Amino acid sequence: FANLYEEENDIETKEFVKEFQIDTDFELLFPDEYINNITERLSLYNELGSVKNNSELEAYEIRLIDRFGVLPKEAVSLLNSVRIKWKAKQIGLERLILKQNKMIGYFIANPQSKFYESPVFTKVLDYMQKHPLAAKLSEKNDRLRVIYSNVNSLTEAFNHLDKVLEVD
């Protein structure tokens, strides 16, 4: 029995999404006016790529503000895109499109993935059933996807994704 329980526990914490892609019409960058040195900008992008959790991201943000001043909206969007990536991967999305005030998330392409038997996916389905106006599930080219309308910012996008795993 212990073995069975361990496997179930693994499935809850297992990372099902290996690669994640975000496609957006929001500007996600450090503007030239904010960080005018190209080498420094590239170094900061690389550093951002290695940030692993929210506390590291908050420390990164504080260092940016200390060095360069208040973050412009493009930089805020860039940092929010990192939070969105983490949240999207957590709920089983491999791809996210944020364009024209819509957010479309594509779930794991492999229909045989253990993700579809996981407690996380159960929570996703539960959320969609309880909040039919928030988002809708549909299938396109044999891929399960979720569609949100009226998403006007990356903050809104994050908030939508964050609510999926909240316990009612």
Backbone as CSV, one residue per row, in Angstrom:
resi,resn,N_x,N_y,N_z,CA_x,CA_y,CA_z,C_x,C_y,C_z
1,PHE,0.821,-1.206,0.000,0.000,0.000,0.000,0.861,1.265,0.000
2,ALA,1.973,1.228,0.709,2.849,2.407,0.791,3.315,2.823,-0.598
3,ASN,3.631,1.848,-1.429,4.103,2.132,-2.778,3.035,2.834,-3.610
4,LEU,1.821,2.345,-3.510,0.712,2.933,-4.244,0.512,4.387,-3.824
5,TYR,0.573,4.622,-2.514,0.400,5.979,-2.008,1.512,6.896,-2.511
6,GLU,2.744,6.412,-2.535,3.865,7.221,-3.025,3.653,7.612,-4.485
7,GLU,3.189,6.662,-5.291,2.947,6.961,-6.703,1.891,8.047,-6.857
8,GLU,0.819,7.945,-6.064,-0.225,8.967,-6.130,0.319,10.322,-5.733
9,ASN,1.159,10.325,-4.726,1.762,11.561,-4.257,2.656,12.164,-5.343
10,ASP,3.397,11.298,-6.032,4.273,11.750,-7.120,3.481,12.435,-8.225
11,ILE,2.324,11.870,-8.541,1.539,12.396,-9.654,1.055,13.817,-9.349
12,GLU,0.876,14.131,-8.080,0.403,15.466,-7.717,1.519,16.508,-7.854
13,THR,2.749,16.103,-7.575,3.858,17.059,-7.594,4.666,16.954,-8.889
14,LYS,4.399,15.948,-9.690,5.149,15.734,-10.922,4.968,16.914,-11.883
15,GLU,6.050,17.252,-12.547,5.954,18.312,-13.549,5.665,17.666,-14.901
16,PHE,4.450,17.848,-15.382,4.032,17.206,-16.627,4.483,17.993,-17.854
17,VAL,4.556,19.305,-17.724,4.910,20.156,-18.862,6.406,20.424,-18.838
18,LYS,7.083,19.978,-19.885,8.535,20.187,-19.977,8.851,21.493,-20.711
19,GLU,8.230,21.672,-21.843,8.451,22.870,-22.663,7.194,23.723,-22.640
20,PHE,7.380,25.027,-22.511,6.241,25.940,-22.496,6.503,27.082,-23.464
21,GLN,5.462,27.487,-24.165,5.582,28.568,-25.141,4.485,29.593,-24.890
22,ILE,4.882,30.867,-24.896,3.897,31.939,-24.756,3.977,32.807,-26.006
23,ASP,2.821,33.122,-26.547,2.738,33.930,-27.760,1.783,35.082,-27.444
24,THR,2.287,36.300,-27.505,1.454,37.413,-27.069,1.683,38.670,-27.899
25,ASP,0.679,39.547,-27.885,0.867,40.850,-28.516,1.176,41.923,-27.464
26,PHE,1.350,41.512,-26.202,1.825,42.445,-25.169,3.339,42.577,-25.324
27,GLU,3.866,43.745,-25.026,5.316,43.934,-25.086,5.942,43.423,-23.803
28,LEU,6.838,42.435,-23.950,7.515,41.820,-22.810,9.010,42.092,-22.952
29,LEU,9.478,43.196,-22.377,10.887,43.536,-22.556,11.333,44.624,-21.605
30,PHE,12.649,44.820,-21.560,13.219,45.983,-20.876,13.456,47.017,-21.966
31,PRO,12.702,48.107,-21.976,12.896,49.113,-23.032,14.308,49.709,-22.987
32,ASP,14.782,50.126,-24.157,16.115,50.749,-24.274,16.249,51.942,-23.331
33,GLU,15.160,52.696,-23.180,15.209,53.890,-22.328,15.385,53.505,-20.853
34,TYR,14.946,52.305,-20.502,15.031,51.857,-19.108,16.431,51.303,-18.790
35,ILE,16.920,50.424,-19.656,18.275,49.868,-19.513,18.943,50.059,-20.863
36,ASN,19.749,51.133,-20.969,20.273,51.472,-22.298,21.513,50.682,-22.706
37,ASN,22.152,49.990,-21.791,23.327,49.189,-22.133,22.885,47.788,-22.582
38,ILE,23.179,47.452,-23.844,22.725,46.185,-24.426,23.276,44.981,-23.659
39,THR,24.551,45.014,-23.324,25.180,43.906,-22.602,24.492,43.677,-21.261
40,GLU,24.215,44.766,-20.589,23.544,44.681,-19.295,22.123,44.123,-19.448
41,ARG,21.438,44.586,-20.487,20.077,44.112,-20.753,20.082,42.599,-21.004
42,LEU,21.008,42.133,-21.844,21.099,40.703,-22.145,21.421,39.895,-20.892
43,SER,22.313,40.418,-20.078,22.679,39.763,-18.826,21.449,39.636,-17.915
44,LEU,20.641,40.687,-17.860,19.427,40.660,-17.033,18.376,39.692,-17.577
45,TYR,18.274,39.587,-18.907,17.358,38.598,-19.493,17.814,37.182,-19.108
46,ASN,19.126,36.937,-19.210,19.661,35.614,-18.841,19.394,35.302,-17.376
47,GLU,19.620,36.296,-16.531,19.372,36.114,-15.103,17.893,35.808,-14.855
48,LEU,17.020,36.523,-15.539,15.579,36.298,-15.399,15.225,34.863,-15.801
49,GLY,15.886,34.370,-16.835,15.631,33.004,-17.303,15.985,31.936,-16.281
50,SER,16.853,32.272,-15.343,17.256,31.279,-14.351,16.512,31.410,-13.026
51,VAL,15.612,32.393,-12.926,14.814,32.576,-11.711,13.852,31.388,-11.583
52,LYS,13.802,30.792,-10.389,13.052,29.543,-10.211,11.740,29.668,-9.437
53,ASN,11.590,30.732,-8.637,10.371,30.830,-7.834,10.032,32.292,-7.561
54,ASN,8.894,32.496,-6.922,8.384,33.848,-6.721,9.283,34.702,-5.828
55,SER,9.878,34.114,-4.797,10.736,34.930,-3.928,11.978,35.391,-4.681
56,GLU,12.536,34.534,-5.541,13.679,34.939,-6.379,13.246,36.041,-7.353
57,LEU,12.039,35.906,-7.886,11.539,36.909,-8.832,11.326,38.250,-8.135
58,GLU,10.804,38.215,-6.923,10.604,39.459,-6.170,11.940,40.131,-5.848
59,ALA,12.939,39.331,-5.489,14.280,39.876,-5.205,14.873,40.489,-6.478
60,TYR,14.671,39.824,-7.606,15.132,40.312,-8.915,14.481,41.664,-9.223
61,GLU,13.173,41.732,-9.001,12.416,42.962,-9.256,12.930,44.112,-8.371
62,ILE,13.192,43.832,-7.105,13.703,44.858,-6.184,15.064,45.368,-6.652
63,ARG,15.928,44.438,-7.096,17.247,44.845,-7.608,17.109,45.739,-8.846
64,LEU,16.178,45.404,-9.727,15.944,46.231,-10.920,15.533,47.647,-10.522
65,ILE,14.571,47.742,-9.618,14.057,49.043,-9.191,15.164,49.846,-8.507
66,ASP,15.976,49.175,-7.675,17.099,49.851,-7.010,18.088,50.427,-8.019
67,ARG,18.358,49.669,-9.079,19.372,50.092,-10.057,18.853,51.059,-11.118
68,PHE,17.621,50.816,-11.575,17.136,51.563,-12.745,15.893,52.411,-12.494
69,GLY,15.299,52.290,-11.322,14.093,53.055,-11.025,12.834,52.246,-11.271
70,VAL,11.698,52.931,-11.197,10.388,52.295,-11.350,10.313,51.535,-12.671
71,LEU,9.747,50.338,-12.602,9.633,49.501,-13.798,8.624,50.078,-14.788
72,PRO,9.006,50.187,-16.060,8.008,50.570,-17.080,7.049,49.401,-17.309
73,LYS,5.910,49.692,-17.918,4.882,48.649,-18.045,5.359,47.426,-18.836
74,GLU,6.244,47.620,-19.812,6.753,46.473,-20.583,7.564,45.530,-19.695
75,ALA,8.303,46.109,-18.749,9.104,45.294,-17.827,8.208,44.584,-16.812
76,VAL,7.168,45.280,-16.362,6.187,44.650,-15.454,5.550,43.468,-16.179
77,SER,5.193,43.669,-17.447,4.602,42.589,-18.253,5.575,41.422,-18.399
78,LEU,6.849,41.733,-18.606,7.865,40.688,-18.736,7.917,39.832,-17.463
79,LEU,7.959,40.486,-16.311,8.004,39.748,-15.043,6.707,38.968,-14.820
80,ASN,5.584,39.568,-15.186,4.308,38.858,-15.065,4.252,37.638,-15.987
81,SER,4.906,37.731,-17.148,4.905,36.593,-18.079,5.620,35.389,-17.464
82,VAL,6.607,35.651,-16.609,7.304,34.559,-15.919,6.347,33.887,-14.933
83,ARG,5.605,34.691,-14.192,4.617,34.139,-13.243,3.537,33.335,-13.987
84,ILE,3.121,33.856,-15.132,2.105,33.176,-15.947,2.638,31.830,-16.430
85,LYS,3.894,31.816,-16.865,4.517,30.576,-17.342,4.480,29.517,-16.240
86,TRP,4.875,29.894,-15.033,4.871,28.939,-13.919,3.471,28.420,-13.654
87,LYS,2.510,29.315,-13.620,1.126,28.927,-13.303,0.546,28.060,-14.425
88,ALA,0.794,28.446,-15.669,0.272,27.689,-16.812,0.830,26.260,-16.825
89,LYS,2.138,26.133,-16.588,2.751,24.798,-16.545,2.146,23.972,-15.417
90,GLN,1.889,24.623,-14.307,1.325,23.942,-13.137,-0.047,23.349,-13.448
91,ILE,-0.829,24.033,-14.291,-2.165,23.501,-14.609,-2.192,22.707,-15.918
92,GLY,-1.016,22.390,-16.451,-0.939,21.480,-17.591,-0.993,22.120,-18.964
93,LEU,-0.685,23.410,-19.046,-0.685,24.073,-20.350,0.729,24.073,-20.937
94,GLU,0.816,23.692,-22.209,2.101,23.709,-22.913,2.275,24.975,-23.743
95,ARG,1.164,25.592,-24.068,1.219,26.783,-24.924,0.116,27.734,-24.503
96,LEU,0.458,29.026,-24.534,-0.514,30.046,-24.171,-0.451,31.154,-25.203
97,ILE,-1.613,31.511,-25.721,-1.695,32.608,-26.678,-2.494,33.725,-26.014
98,LEU,-1.881,34.897,-25.937,-2.541,36.080,-25.375,-2.569,37.149,-26.453
99,LYS,-3.659,37.181,-27.197,-3.762,38.144,-28.295,-5.192,38.631,-28.423
100,GLN,-5.331,39.875,-28.828,-6.633,40.481,-29.108,-7.620,40.247,-27.954
101,ASN,-7.156,40.510,-26.741,-7.979,40.398,-25.527,-8.537,38.999,-25.275
102,LYS,-7.860,37.993,-25.809,-8.246,36.601,-25.595,-7.040,35.836,-25.067
103,MET,-7.312,34.828,-24.264,-6.248,33.941,-23.817,-6.672,32.515,-24.143
104,ILE,-5.829,31.830,-24.904,-6.103,30.445,-25.262,-4.941,29.601,-24.749
105,GLY,-5.271,28.641,-23.922,-4.256,27.742,-23.377,-4.429,26.355,-23.939
106,TYR,-3.325,25.779,-24.415,-3.358,24.421,-24.972,-2.784,23.442,-23.955
107,PHE,-3.596,22.457,-23.594,-3.147,21.448,-22.646,-2.145,20.509,-23.308
108,ILE,-1.542,19.654,-22.511,-0.534,18.698,-22.959,-1.037,17.955,-24.192
109,ALA,-0.185,17.921,-25.214,-0.582,17.351,-26.503,-0.811,15.839,-26.443
110,ASN,-0.048,15.139,-25.646,-0.150,13.688,-25.574,-1.390,13.273,-24.779
111,PRO,-2.413,12.726,-25.460,-3.635,12.348,-24.752,-3.413,11.184,-23.770
112,GLN,-2.288,10.476,-23.907,-1.957,9.364,-23.016,-1.212,9.834,-21.759
113,SER,-0.924,11.121,-21.678,-0.181,11.651,-20.533,-0.901,11.353,-19.218
114,LYS,-0.125,10.996,-18.212,-0.677,10.750,-16.870,-1.305,12.023,-16.299
115,PHE,-0.980,13.162,-16.882,-1.568,14.428,-16.432,-3.086,14.339,-16.415
116,TYR,-3.655,13.689,-17.442,-5.108,13.628,-17.570,-5.762,12.743,-16.499
117,GLU,-4.946,12.031,-15.722,-5.448,11.240,-14.592,-5.074,11.906,-13.258
118,SER,-4.437,13.057,-13.323,-3.900,13.687,-12.110,-4.951,14.494,-11.352
119,PRO,-4.709,14.713,-10.059,-5.598,15.574,-9.261,-5.640,17.006,-9.807
120,VAL,-4.558,17.451,-10.424,-4.526,18.809,-10.994,-5.548,18.917,-12.126
121,PHE,-5.561,17.945,-13.022,-6.515,18.001,-14.131,-7.950,17.900,-13.603
122,THR,-8.156,17.112,-12.563,-9.475,17.026,-11.938,-9.901,18.410,-11.438
123,LYS,-8.949,19.140,-10.826,-9.253,20.499,-10.351,-9.589,21.423,-11.518
124,VAL,-8.877,21.275,-12.628,-9.139,22.094,-13.824,-10.578,21.853,-14.290
125,LEU,-10.946,20.590,-14.435,-12.303,20.257,-14.889,-13.353,20.764,-13.905
126,ASP,-13.073,20.601,-12.633,-13.983,21.050,-11.593,-14.190,22.564,-11.693
127,TYR,-13.092,23.282,-11.858,-13.175,24.743,-11.982,-14.030,25.134,-13.196
128,MET,-13.785,24.487,-14.327,-14.519,24.821,-15.557,-16.012,24.561,-15.391
129,GLN,-16.370,23.488,-14.667,-17.786,23.184,-14.448,-18.434,24.208,-13.525
130,LYS,-17.690,24.649,-12.506,-18.249,25.589,-11.531,-18.280,27.029,-12.037
131,HIS,-17.459,27.336,-13.033,-17.360,28.709,-13.548,-17.492,28.727,-15.072
132,PRO,-18.664,28.336,-15.582,-18.828,28.230,-17.038,-18.678,29.566,-17.782
133,LEU,-18.867,30.681,-17.076,-18.739,31.974,-17.753,-17.288,32.467,-17.787
134,ALA,-16.448,31.918,-16.921,-15.055,32.369,-16.846,-14.261,31.898,-18.061
135,ALA,-14.468,30.642,-18.433,-13.691,30.070,-19.536,-14.449,28.888,-20.109
136,LYS,-14.041,28.499,-21.318,-14.665,27.304,-21.876,-13.602,26.369,-22.433
137,LEU,-13.866,25.097,-22.269,-12.980,24.068,-22.819,-13.474,23.711,-24.205
138,SER,-12.545,23.479,-25.106,-12.921,23.012,-26.437,-11.763,22.196,-26.989
139,GLU,-12.028,21.544,-28.116,-10.992,20.756,-28.745,-10.731,21.305,-30.140
140,LYS,-9.462,21.367,-30.511,-9.106,21.794,-31.862,-7.921,20.943,-32.292
141,ASN,-8.048,20.318,-33.447,-7.003,19.432,-33.960,-6.574,18.399,-32.914
142,ASP,-7.562,17.785,-32.281,-7.325,16.775,-31.244,-6.544,17.290,-30.038
143,ARG,-6.571,18.589,-29.810,-5.914,19.169,-28.627,-6.962,19.846,-27.768
144,LEU,-6.909,19.524,-26.484,-7.801,20.172,-25.535,-7.255,21.561,-25.236
145,ARG,-8.147,22.536,-25.242,-7.711,23.901,-24.960,-8.757,24.613,-24.111
146,VAL,-8.314,25.679,-23.479,-9.204,26.499,-22.670,-9.162,27.911,-23.246
147,ILE,-10.322,28.543,-23.332,-10.408,29.876,-23.931,-11.039,30.849,-22.940
148,TYR,-10.328,31.938,-22.714,-10.833,33.029,-21.881,-11.042,34.236,-22.779
149,SER,-12.143,34.945,-22.585,-12.398,36.188,-23.331,-12.127,37.377,-22.424
150,ASN,-12.008,38.540,-23.009,-11.820,39.789,-22.257,-10.637,39.751,-21.292
151,VAL,-9.488,39.331,-21.800,-8.261,39.361,-21.013,-7.454,40.548,-21.524
152,ASN,-7.451,41.630,-20.731,-6.869,42.888,-21.195,-5.470,43.178,-20.683
153,SER,-4.953,42.308,-19.818,-3.598,42.523,-19.307,-3.011,41.194,-18.855
154,LEU,-1.706,41.192,-18.645,-1.060,39.981,-18.152,-1.457,39.713,-16.699
155,THR,-1.761,40.759,-15.962,-2.227,40.586,-14.585,-3.556,39.826,-14.596
156,GLU,-4.471,40.220,-15.482,-5.754,39.518,-15.613,-5.531,38.071,-16.026
157,ALA,-4.613,37.866,-16.958,-4.318,36.506,-17.421,-3.844,35.647,-16.249
158,PHE,-2.905,36.184,-15.468,-2.400,35.446,-14.308,-3.528,35.146,-13.328
159,ASN,-4.354,36.139,-13.040,-5.448,35.953,-12.080,-6.414,34.857,-12.523
160,HIS,-6.700,34.800,-13.829,-7.569,33.736,-14.347,-6.943,32.368,-14.084
161,LEU,-5.666,32.224,-14.430,-4.991,30.937,-14.256,-4.865,30.572,-12.783
162,ASP,-4.607,31.569,-11.962,-4.422,31.342,-10.529,-5.694,30.799,-9.876
163,LYS,-6.843,31.250,-10.343,-8.123,30.828,-9.751,-8.418,29.348,-10.018
164,VAL,-7.856,28.794,-11.084,-8.161,27.418,-11.450,-7.803,26.435,-10.337
165,LEU,-6.687,26.669,-9.662,-6.256,25.716,-8.642,-6.668,26.113,-7.226
166,GLU,-7.370,27.235,-7.098,-7.874,27.631,-5.778,-8.934,26.634,-5.336
167,VAL,-9.004,26.398,-4.056,-10.018,25.496,-3.520,-11.250,26.340,-3.190
168,ASP,-12.392,25.937,-3.722,-13.638,26.682,-3.447,-14.112,26.466,-2.033
